[in-house]
Amino acid sequence: MAEKDLPFKKRENPFDKLNAKVTETKPKMKVQVAEREKYTATMDKNLRMRIKIAAVKKGKQLSEYIEEAVLQKLEREGD
């Protein structure tokens, strides 16, 4: 089915433009993936969007980006 035949207007993906700008990614931190636990967290809507955009720019999943940030903070604070 062609896009013009759809009964609704297809939304533009805001990350398509960002993905086109990503040219190089830095090496990923090694995170042990043997034991993963799912969790739910709440945060400011605008902060979440900023994190999602930053993760896409780095070519990472949101959860991976957040996990690396938390690990870095723990290392800085000595925990």
Beta strands, then each sheet from edge to edge (+ up, - down):
end
